[in-house]
Every structure is written in structure tokens, then in C-alpha cells.
Amino acid sequence: MSSVIYMNPQTATIDTTTLIQGFKITNGGNVSNGGGMYLGNSDPTLSDVIIIGNTSNDGGGMYLSESNPTMTDITISANTAANRGGGMYLDNSNPQMTTITISGNTANYDGGGIYLSNSSPTMTNITI
């Protein structure tokens, strides 16, 4: 298994014009970071996305590294991290998050829902 969606561009730009919409992201795993989604140096727009039932060492549902996506109408639930950030792990990332539900995620150490490392997300209408 691997991350369901993996974005870590070396030569292309993934910015707000890249749209991920209407997806259910599930069953990703057996990776160090981001079982459901890994964003490295990527700033896509995510809308109407469900991230459920993914696993990894850190960021079971999502792992963001130096990424600032725009996220609207997102559900992150029933994801698991062996270490930190069962739902999300934000590392040097500052996403704009609106109408987000984070529930039923687990981590063995820190941040069952969200784990922040040098990150300051903008959050509006968040349910944890």
C-alpha cells in the first residue's frame, strides 16, 4: 500500500489552480507520512473531500510538509497514526481550512485529531 494521493513536485508547480474535489480517500497506508494524502511543497485546493480509514506512522489521514492548501468542506475521520497526527500532521504548513470535521482519529502519542509542528493554520467553522 501507499499514500492514496501523493504530491511532492520536483519540477512542476502544484498551486491553488490544482483542484481535488469530490473524492473519498480511503485505505492508504504502510507509509511513513500521510496514509491518505501527502502534500510536500504543494498548495492545491481541496473541496468536498472525505479522508477516512487511512494509516501511517505520522499523519494517518493527511501529512502536510511546507504546504499551504485551501481546504473547504473536508471530513477527516477514522484514520490512525502510529506516532502523531491521527487525522492530520502539519509540518511547517499553514493551510486555510473552512468547514472541516475531524473526528474519531487516533494517534499513539500526540494529536489524535491534529498535530502541529511550526504551523499556524487559518481555521473557520472547524469541528474536532
N, C-alpha and C positions, 0 to 999 in steps of 0.2 A: 504494500500500500504506500501511498504518498499523500502530499497535500492535494486537495481537490483542485484548488486554484493557486498557482504559484507565479508571482510577478516579482522579478528581480532583474530589471533590464540592464544590460551592459552597453548596448548601442542605441536602443530606442528610448523614446520618452513616453512614459505612461502618466498622463496628467488627467485633469478633470474632464477632458473630452472622451476619455475611455469610460464607457458605461457598462456596469454589470447590474442588470435589472431582472427581477422576477425569477431568480434562481433559488432552488433549495440545495444547499451544500451539505452533504452528509457522507458519513463512512470514511472520511480521510483519517490517516494515522500512520503509525510506525515511522515517524519523523521526529527530529529534534524540536522543531519550531513550526507551529501553525498547521495542525492536522486538517482543518477545514480550508483555511486561506492563509497564505504567507504573502505579505507585501513588503518588499525591500526597495527603498528609494522609488516608491510608486505613489501616485496621488489620484487614483481613479475615483469616479463617482459610483457609489453603491446605493441602489434603491430597491425597496420591496424584496429583500433577501432574507432567507431563513438559513441559519447556520446551526445544525443540530447533529448530535451523535458522532462527534469527531474526537480524536485523541492525539496527544503528543507529549513530549517532555515539558515544554513551555508553550502557553497559548494554544490550548486544545482546540478552541473554535477558530481563533484568529491570532496571528502574530504580526505586529507592525514594527518595522525597523526603519527609522528615518523616513516615515511615510505620513502623509497628511491627507488622507482621503476625505471626501464629503460623503457622509453616511446618513440616509433617511429611510425611515420605516424598516428597521432591521430587527430581527428576533434572533437572539443567541441563546440557545438552551441545550441542556443535557450533553455538554461537552466536558472532557476530562483532561487535566494536565497532571503528569507525574510530579512536577515541581510547582510552577507558579502560573497563574492566569488561566484558570479552567475555561472561562469564556473568552477572555481577551488578554493579551500581553502587549503593552505599548512600550516600546523602547525608543527613546528619542523621537517620538511621534506626537503630533498634535492634530488629530482628526477633528472635523466638525461633525458632531453627532446630534441628530434630531429625531425624536420619536423612536427610541431604542428600548427594547425589552431584553433584559439579561436575567435569566432565571435557571435554577436547577443545574448549574455548572459546579464542578468540584476541582480542587487542587490539593495535593498532599501537603503543601507548605503554605504558600501565601496567595491571596487573591483568587478565591473561588470564582468570583464574577469577573473582576478586572484587576490586573496587576500593572502598576505604573512605574516605570523607570525613566527618570528625566523626561517626563511627558506632561503636557498640560492640555488635555482635550477641551474643546468647547462643547458643552452638553446642554441640550434643551429638551425637556419632556423625556427624561430617562427614567425607566423603571428597573430597579435592581432588587 
